[in-house]
Amino acid sequence: MTDVLPTRVLRTPRSAGIAGVLFALSFAIIVFLIHKVVPVNPHEAGSWVANAPDRRKVSFALTLVPFSGIFFLWFIGAVRSRIGTAEDRFFATVFLGSGLLFVAMMFTATAVMGALISLASSDHGAPPLNVWHLGRATTFQLATTFALRMAAVFTIATSTIALRLRLHHPVVITIGFASGLLLMFVESTIPWIELVFPFWVFVVSVSLLVDSYRERAAGQDAAGVARP
């Protein structure tokens, strides 16, 4: 007689929800450091590139980007785990695709900015003006126009799924739709508009952690009642 092995279920670790909080904090630090040094207008002079202390601040912000992207991928996994088998293929495709594109664009913009800083460091001064304009404009377009729009699509898609499946409190869903519309239609040159996205991720992550705690507590209570 063949023994039937018990089926093991891979459960989502609680750290997946915490990863969203870590993404929100790290991304907010990145935005703060870059805004304190780099001009919002991509056509303004890049005098900070020739300043070693300013370059170090931006370089530190750029070193946080890969970790922030990893935290965001874990956050995506936590949300998908919460959705479970009720995941709709259309919204799942938009949700996952926009999230991955956001990470890819964030990494690309970081690589271009890092190249500008490396060029300035090696030449002991600012790079040629035409090189600076090209690199800065490319970074600006990737980080604001395209990445923020993908963040908006991700936010709206996630909020739509949460609304249909009643995954979050109505207040959390409302914040999601409002954040997505702001990121989609508000001018990207408005200072600190990038902080809307990590704020929303933070709210959703806290909601996921609270729900996870309640479910674990309910499961322990049920086990205690069932135990003779």
SULQUI-V222608 format. One record per residue. N is the residue number from 1. RES is the residue in one small letter. OMEGA is omega in whole degrees, 0 to 359 (999 if undefined). Layout:
BEGIN
n=N res=RES omega=OMEGA
n=N res=RES omega=OMEGA
END
This chain:
BEGIN
n=1 res=m omega=184
n=2 res=t omega=178
n=3 res=d omega=179
n=4 res=v omega=180
n=5 res=l omega=178
n=6 res=p omega=180
n=7 res=t omega=179
n=8 res=r omega=180
n=9 res=v omega=178
n=10 res=l omega=184
n=11 res=r omega=179
n=12 res=t omega=180
n=13 res=p omega=179
n=14 res=r omega=180
n=15 res=s omega=179
n=16 res=a omega=177
n=17 res=g omega=178
n=18 res=i omega=181
n=19 res=a omega=177
n=20 res=g omega=177
n=21 res=v omega=179
n=22 res=l omega=176
n=23 res=f omega=182
n=24 res=a omega=181
n=25 res=l omega=181
n=26 res=s omega=180
n=27 res=f omega=177
n=28 res=a omega=177
n=29 res=i omega=179
n=30 res=i omega=181
n=31 res=v omega=182
n=32 res=f omega=182
n=33 res=l omega=181
n=34 res=i omega=180
n=35 res=h omega=180
n=36 res=k omega=185
n=37 res=v omega=187
n=38 res=v omega=177
n=39 res=p omega=180
n=40 res=v omega=180
n=41 res=n omega=182
n=42 res=p omega=181
n=43 res=h omega=178
n=44 res=e omega=182
n=45 res=a omega=180
n=46 res=g omega=183
n=47 res=s omega=182
n=48 res=w omega=182
n=49 res=v omega=180
n=50 res=a omega=181
n=51 res=n omega=185
n=52 res=a omega=179
n=53 res=p omega=178
n=54 res=d omega=178
n=55 res=r omega=180
n=56 res=r omega=178
n=57 res=k omega=180
n=58 res=v omega=178
n=59 res=s omega=177
n=60 res=f omega=178
n=61 res=a omega=181
n=62 res=l omega=178
n=63 res=t omega=178
n=64 res=l omega=186
n=65 res=v omega=179
n=66 res=p omega=179
n=67 res=f omega=177
n=68 res=s omega=178
n=69 res=g omega=178
n=70 res=i omega=177
n=71 res=f omega=181
n=72 res=f omega=178
n=73 res=l omega=176
n=74 res=w omega=177
n=75 res=f omega=177
n=76 res=i omega=179
n=77 res=g omega=179
n=78 res=a omega=179
n=79 res=v omega=179
n=80 res=r omega=177
n=81 res=s omega=179
n=82 res=r omega=179
n=83 res=i omega=177
n=84 res=g omega=184
n=85 res=t omega=180
n=86 res=a omega=183
n=87 res=e omega=177
n=88 res=d omega=186
n=89 res=r omega=182
n=90 res=f omega=183
n=91 res=f omega=178
n=92 res=a omega=178
n=93 res=t omega=179
n=94 res=v omega=180
n=95 res=f omega=183
n=96 res=l omega=181
n=97 res=g omega=181
n=98 res=s omega=179
n=99 res=g omega=179
n=100 res=l omega=177
n=101 res=l omega=178
n=102 res=f omega=180
n=103 res=v omega=181
n=104 res=a omega=180
n=105 res=m omega=178
n=106 res=m omega=179
n=107 res=f omega=180
n=108 res=t omega=178
n=109 res=a omega=178
n=110 res=t omega=180
n=111 res=a omega=180
n=112 res=v omega=179
n=113 res=m omega=178
n=114 res=g omega=178
n=115 res=a omega=178
n=116 res=l omega=180
n=117 res=i omega=179
n=118 res=s omega=178
n=119 res=l omega=179
n=120 res=a omega=181
n=121 res=s omega=182
n=122 res=s omega=181
n=123 res=d omega=182
n=124 res=h omega=179
n=125 res=g omega=182
n=126 res=a omega=177
n=127 res=p omega=177
n=128 res=p omega=187
n=129 res=l omega=181
n=130 res=n omega=177
n=131 res=v omega=179
n=132 res=w omega=181
n=133 res=h omega=180
n=134 res=l omega=181
n=135 res=g omega=181
n=136 res=r omega=179
n=137 res=a omega=178
n=138 res=t omega=179
n=139 res=t omega=181
n=140 res=f omega=181
n=141 res=q omega=181
n=142 res=l omega=187
n=143 res=a omega=184
n=144 res=t omega=185
n=145 res=t omega=187
n=146 res=f omega=182
n=147 res=a omega=180
n=148 res=l omega=177
n=149 res=r omega=176
n=150 res=m omega=176
n=151 res=a omega=178
n=152 res=a omega=179
n=153 res=v omega=179
n=154 res=f omega=181
n=155 res=t omega=181
n=156 res=i omega=179
n=157 res=a omega=180
n=158 res=t omega=180
n=159 res=s omega=177
n=160 res=t omega=177
n=161 res=i omega=180
n=162 res=a omega=179
n=163 res=l omega=182
n=164 res=r omega=183
n=165 res=l omega=180
n=166 res=r omega=183
n=167 res=l omega=184
n=168 res=h omega=174
n=169 res=h omega=180
n=170 res=p omega=179
n=171 res=v omega=179
n=172 res=v omega=179
n=173 res=i omega=178
n=174 res=t omega=176
n=175 res=i omega=179
n=176 res=g omega=179
n=177 res=f omega=179
n=178 res=a omega=179
n=179 res=s omega=179
n=180 res=g omega=179
n=181 res=l omega=177
n=182 res=l omega=181
n=183 res=l omega=183
n=184 res=m omega=192
n=185 res=f omega=181
n=186 res=v omega=181
n=187 res=e omega=185
n=188 res=s omega=179
n=189 res=t omega=178
n=190 res=i omega=183
n=191 res=p omega=173
n=192 res=w omega=179
n=193 res=i omega=180
n=194 res=e omega=182
n=195 res=l omega=178
n=196 res=v omega=183
n=197 res=f omega=178
n=198 res=p omega=176
n=199 res=f omega=179
n=200 res=w omega=178
n=201 res=v omega=179
n=202 res=f omega=180
n=203 res=v omega=180
n=204 res=v omega=181
n=205 res=s omega=177
n=206 res=v omega=178
n=207 res=s omega=178
n=208 res=l omega=180
n=209 res=l omega=178
n=210 res=v omega=179
n=211 res=d omega=179
n=212 res=s omega=179
n=213 res=y omega=180
n=214 res=r omega=180
n=215 res=e omega=178
n=216 res=r omega=179
n=217 res=a omega=179
n=218 res=a omega=178
n=219 res=g omega=178
n=220 res=q omega=178
n=221 res=d omega=180
n=222 res=a omega=178
n=223 res=a omega=179
n=224 res=g omega=179
n=225 res=v omega=183
n=226 res=a omega=182
n=227 res=r omega=182
n=228 res=p omega=999
END
